[in-house]
Amino acid sequence: MGLGRRCSLGCETWPNTEEYALCPQCGSPTTKFRGVEPLDEEEARSLKLHFEFEAYYEKWCRDREQPLEGPLEEPTEIVI
C-alpha cells in the first residue's frame, strides 16, 4: 500500500502526482491518501485519456446536433 489521490466521490485511486490533482473522471479536486493502492501509471493514463475522449465526443455531438448514442446521421452533400 502506498500514497494515492482520490476525489470526494471516490471514483478511482489515482497516482499521487499533480497530473491527478483533479479527478479525470468527475473533475473534482483530489486529496492525498496514505495506505491505498493507486492505479499504476499506465492504467491511470489510459483511463484519463478515455474520459477526455468521452468529454470531447459528447461536445462534438452536441455542437453538430448529432445523437450521442449512435448511429451518426449521414452527411448531406451541399451543392453550390
C-alpha positions as CSV (number, residue, x, y, z in Angstrom):
1,M,0.0,0.0,0.0
2,G,1.2,3.5,-0.7
3,L,0.1,7.0,-1.5
4,G,-2.7,7.8,-3.9
5,R,-5.2,10.6,-4.7
6,R,-9.0,10.3,-4.6
7,C,-11.9,12.7,-5.1
8,S,-14.7,13.0,-2.6
9,L,-16.8,10.7,-4.8
10,G,-14.2,8.0,-4.7
11,C,-14.2,7.4,-8.4
12,E,-10.7,5.8,-8.5
13,T,-7.5,5.9,-6.6
14,W,-5.1,7.8,-8.9
15,P,-1.3,8.0,-8.7
16,N,0.0,10.6,-6.3
17,T,1.1,13.2,-8.9
18,E,-0.1,16.7,-9.8
19,E,-1.5,15.3,-13.1
20,Y,-4.3,13.9,-11.0
21,A,-4.9,17.0,-8.8
22,L,-8.4,16.9,-10.4
23,C,-10.2,13.6,-10.9
24,P,-10.1,12.8,-14.6
25,Q,-13.5,11.0,-14.2
26,C,-15.6,13.7,-12.4
27,G,-13.4,16.8,-12.4
28,S,-13.4,17.2,-8.6
29,P,-10.3,18.1,-6.7
30,T,-8.4,15.1,-5.3
31,T,-6.9,14.6,-1.9
32,K,-3.8,12.5,-1.0
33,F,-4.4,9.3,0.9
34,R,-2.0,7.0,2.7
35,G,-2.4,3.2,2.7
36,V,-4.2,2.9,-0.6
37,E,-3.3,1.1,-3.8
38,P,-3.4,3.6,-6.7
39,L,-3.8,2.6,-10.3
40,D,-0.4,2.0,-12.0
41,E,0.7,4.9,-14.2
42,E,-0.2,3.1,-17.5
43,E,-3.7,2.2,-16.4
44,A,-4.3,5.7,-14.9
45,R,-3.1,7.4,-18.1
46,S,-5.3,5.1,-20.2
47,L,-8.4,5.8,-18.1
48,K,-7.7,9.6,-18.2
49,L,-7.4,9.6,-22.0
50,H,-10.7,7.6,-22.2
51,F,-12.5,10.2,-20.0
52,E,-11.0,13.0,-22.1
53,F,-12.2,11.4,-25.3
54,E,-15.7,10.9,-23.9
55,A,-16.0,14.6,-23.0
56,Y,-14.6,15.6,-26.4
57,Y,-17.0,13.3,-28.2
58,E,-20.0,14.5,-26.2
59,K,-19.2,18.1,-27.1
60,W,-18.6,17.2,-30.7
61,C,-22.0,15.6,-31.0
62,R,-23.7,18.4,-29.2
63,D,-22.1,21.0,-31.5
64,R,-23.3,19.1,-34.6
65,E,-26.7,18.2,-33.1
66,Q,-25.8,14.5,-33.5
67,P,-27.3,11.9,-31.2
68,L,-24.7,10.9,-28.6
69,E,-25.8,7.3,-28.8
70,G,-25.3,6.3,-32.5
71,P,-25.9,6.0,-35.3
72,L,-24.4,9.2,-36.6
73,E,-26.5,10.8,-39.3
74,E,-25.4,10.5,-42.8
75,P,-23.6,13.7,-44.1
76,T,-25.5,15.6,-46.6
77,E,-24.0,16.9,-49.8
78,I,-24.1,20.7,-50.2
79,V,-24.4,21.8,-53.8
80,I,-23.2,25.3,-54.5
